[in-house]
């Protein structure tokens, strides 16, 4: 389980270009951090995470969308 602050720190680390979104490439470039996201969301692949929670078609997810995924898995404290 993660706090919102821990999740934000993880998101910021993954968001290497600082655009406020985590792309598929950023997820694949950080396999260790992607594994943490998988454990927090219960979703095993970046593609599945993006297809379920990304509201746009640009292949990226915002912090709010990631937070929604973690909440749905009941792992946000």
Secondary structure, DSSP 8 states (H G I E B T S, - for coil): -B-HHHHHHHHHHH-TT-SSEEEHHHHHH-HHHHHHHHHHH----HHHHHHHH-SSSSSEEEHHHHHHHHHHTT-B-
